[in-house]
Amino acid sequence: MTANDGLTVAVLGPGGIGGLLAALLSRSDHRVICLAGDETAKTLRTTGIHVRSGMFGDFRADVEADTELREPVDACLIAVKATTLDAALTRVPPTALGDALVVPFLNGVEHPAALRTRYRPDRVAPAAIRAESTRVAPGEIEHPSPFAEIDLTGDPVPDDRLDALATTLTEAGPTTRVLADETATLWAKMAFLAPFALLTTRHALPLGDVRTHHREELTSLVEETAAVSRSCGGPADPAQALARYDAFPPTTRSSMQRDAESGRPLELDAIGGALLRAAERHGVPVPVTTRVVDELRAAGH
C-alpha cells in the first residue's frame, strides 16, 4: 500500500462515520467494500451512498457491499459502536484480511487490546475522528459539521503504512495526521469525550445547558478524567478541556445522548466503565464519575 495507489478498503459499519468515509474514498477512486447486514448491503449495492455535507458537498458514490469480507484488502475501517463490536467482527474473519491495516474508529481506550487478540497486533491502527455525521437511513449520510479530522496512531504499526493511509484519507477529504503515541492519542479523546457524553446523557440536556446549570459537576468530572488520563500516560489539561466545551455551540449533543433519546444501547461501559476501571487500576479517586455512571446504570443504561 502506497499513498498513490488505488486502494481496496473494507468498511465495517457504514453508518454515520463509516458511510461518510466509504463514500469519500469511493469518490476518490478507491475500491470500497461495505460490510453490513443483508438488507443494508442490498441497499448499498443498489443505490450506493448519498452524502449531504456542507464541507464535502451533496454527492452519491457507488460501493460494493457484502455481509462478510471474502478477500484481502489494504485496510479495514471499523466504524461500529462498541456495543455491537463483538457481533460485527464475525463479518471480518482474520484469515480474509491479508496484510490489511485494521483501523477502529471506536470510542474508549480498551478496544485496541481486544482487537490485537483477534488480528495481527502490528496491523491494528486505532483512529480518532472529529466529525458530526449521522446515518438517517441505509446509504443516506448527513454530515452537518464544518470539520472532519482524523488522528491515526498505532505504536507497533510500521510508520510507512500509517503515513500512506493518512495521505489517502486526507486526499479523500478528512484532514488526517499520524500521531506517535497511541496511549496519548486515545486518552486525549477519552478525556474530552467522557465528561461530555456522561453529563449530557445523565441530565438529558445539550452541552450549553450542562456547562451553565451543572458547571461544578462538569468541572469535577473533567478534573477526575484528567487525573486518570495522567496516570495512564495521557494528556491532562482540565482548563483546556473546559475551554473547548465553552467554545462548542450550546445546542451540541453527544452521540451517547442521541442513543439514549432513541432507545439504542449506550456505550456506557466503553466510556464510563473503562474510565472507572482505569481509575481503579491506578488508585485514582473518581467519586463524581462513579456516581454519574452508577446513576446512568440505575436508569437502565
N, C-alpha and C positions, 0 to 999 in steps of 0.2 A: 504494500500500500504506500503510494506516494501522493503528495498533495496535488499533482497534476493529473492523476489517473481518474477515470470514471469508476466510482466505487460501487460495490453491491452492499447495501445496508439493510439489515433487518430491523424492524421497529416493533417491539413487543408492547402492545398497548397504544393504539393510535387514537388516544383521547386528546385532551386539550394541548398538552405538551408534545406527545408523540405524534399526533396528527399534524401539528404545525411543522415539526422538524421533518417529518416524512414528505410533506408537500414541498417544503423549501428545497430539500435535497433533490427531489424528483425534478423540480423546475430548473435545477442546476445541472441536469443531465446525468444524475446518478440513478442507478437501478435501485428501487426501493421495494422491499417485500414486507408488508404489514402482517403481523400475526395477531389474530383475534378469533372470537367465536364464529360459528358458522354464518349467522345472519349478517354480522358486521363485515366479515370477509367477503361475502357475496355482494354486499352493497358497494364496498370499496372497489372490487373488481369491475363492477358495472358502471359506477359513476365517478370513481376517483375521489379525491379530497378537495372540497371547496373551502378556501380560506378567505375570510373577511378581516383585513388588517389595515389599520391606519398607517402602520410602518412599512408593511410589505405589499400592500395593495389588495385588490379583490381578484383572486385567480383560482383556477381549477388545475389540479395536477393529477396525472394518471399514476397509479401504483399497482403493483401486484399484491395479492393478498392470499393468505393460507391460514389454516388452523394450527400448523406446526412447521417449524423450519426443517427443510428436507435437503439442504445443500449448504456448502461452505459459503461464508460471507466475509467481507472485510471488517465489518463492525456490526454489533447488535446493540441497539439502543433500547434500554429497558425503562419504559415510561408508565408503568402501572403503579397503583398505590401500594403502600406497604401491606395493607390489609389483604391484598389479593396476590402478593408476590409468590408465595409457595405454589399456589394452584397455577399461576400463569407460567411459571418456569417449566412446567411439563411440556409447554409448546416449544421449548428450546433445548433439545437433547444435547448434552455435551459433545457427543460424537459427531453431530451435524455441523458444529461451528467452524471446524477447521482451525485456522490460526487467527480467528476474529478477536478484535477487542470487544469486551463486554462492558458497556457503558451505562451504569444505572443512574437515572435521574430520580432518585428517591429522597424523601425526607428522612432525617435521622442520621445516626452515626454507626449503627450496628450492621447494616446490610452488606458492606464490602466484605467483612469477615465471613458472613454466611455464604456469599456468592463464591468466595475463594475456596470453600469446601466442595463446591459443585463443579466449578470451571477452573481453568489454569490460573493460578494465583497471579502470574506475571502478565495476564491479559485482562484483568479486571481494573478498569479505569473509571473511578467514580467521577460524577459531574454534578455541579450545582447550577441551576438555571434561574435567572431572574426574568420572569415574564408572566403576565396575566393572560392566560389563554384557556378557553373553555370549549369543550365539545357540546354543541347544542343538539346534535343528532349524529348518527353514524355518518362519518365523512363530511360533517359540517363543523368548521372550526372558526371561532371568533377570537381575535387577538386584539383587544382594545388598548393595551398598554403601549406607550410610545418607546418601549425599550425591549430588548431581548438580548441578554448577555449570559454567557456560559463560562464557568470556571471548570477546567478539566485537570484532573490530577491522577495519581496512581504511583505510589512510591516504587513498586517493583516493575513497573511497565517501562519498556525501552523508550527513551526520550524521543527518538525519531518517529515512533508510532504515535505518540501523543501529539507531536508537532504537526505531523501530516494530517491527522484527524482535525486538529484545531484549525488548520488552514482551510480544509474542506468545509467545515461548519461556518467559518467566517465568510468565505466566498458565497455560501448559500444564503447567508443573512445574519444570523446571530453573532455578534462580536464574541469571539472565543479566545481565552487566554489559558496557557498552561501554567499551573502553579506547582511548585516543587514539593511542598509539604502537605501530604494528604490529610494528616490529622488536623492541621491548622485550617485547611480548606473546609473540611466537614464541620468542624466546630464553629467556624466563623458563621456559617449558615445556621447552625443549630442555635447559637447564642442570640441571633436575631429572630429566628422563627418561633422558638418555643414560647417566650412571653407573649408574643403577638397572637399566636394560634390559641394558646391555652386561655387567655383572658377574653378575647373576642368571642370564643365559644362558650366559656363559662358564663358570661354576662349577656350573651346573645345581642351584642352591640357592635357597631362598626368602630374602627380604631379611634376616630375622633372623640367619640363618647367615652371610650375606655381611658384614653390619655387625659381626658378632662375630669371625669367623675370618679375614676379609680386610679388616680395618679400614684398614690402611695403604694398601692398593691402592685402596679406596673413597675415602679422603681424597685421594689423589693425583689420581684421576680427577675428583673434584669440583673440586679446585683448578684443574686444567687446563681443564676445561669452563668454569669461571667466567672464566678468563683469556681464552678465546676469545670468550665472550659479551660481556665488557667491550670487547674490541677491535671487536666488531661493533655496538656501541651498545646492548647489552642489559644486564640487571642482573647483578651479580656479588657474591654473598654466600655463600662456601663454608660458613661456620659455620651459617647459616640452613638451607642445603640438608641438612647433616648432621643438624641438629636435626629436620628434617622426616622424614628416614629413620628416626631413632631413635623417632619418635612413631608410626610405622606398625606394625600388627600384625606379629609376627615371621613369620607364615605367608604374607605378601604376596608374590605372584609378578608379574613383568612380563608384558605381553602378548607380548613377544618370546620370553620363556622358554616360555610356553604354546605359541606357534607351533613352537618347536624341539622340544618334547616331542611335539607332534602331527605332526611331519614336514612342516609347512607352510613355505613360503618366508618368510624373515625380512626385516624392514625394516632390515637392517643397513646398506645403502647410504644410506637416507633419514636414518638417525640417526648411526651411526658414520662412514660415508663423508662425509656432509655436514659433520660436525664436523671431520674431518681436512682437508677442502677449505677450510673457513673458516680453520682454523689456518694452513694454508699461505699463503693469500692475505694474512694479516695478520702473518706471520712469528712466530707464537706456538709455542714448543716444546711438544709434547704426547707425550713418549716413552711414558708408560704407556698412554694411549689408543691410540696407534699399535700397541703390542704387543698389546693386548687385541683390537683389531679384526683385526689380522693373524692372531691365533690362532683367532678365530672363522671367518675366511675359510678358513684352513688346514683347519679341521674340516669344511669343506664347506658352510658357511653363506654 
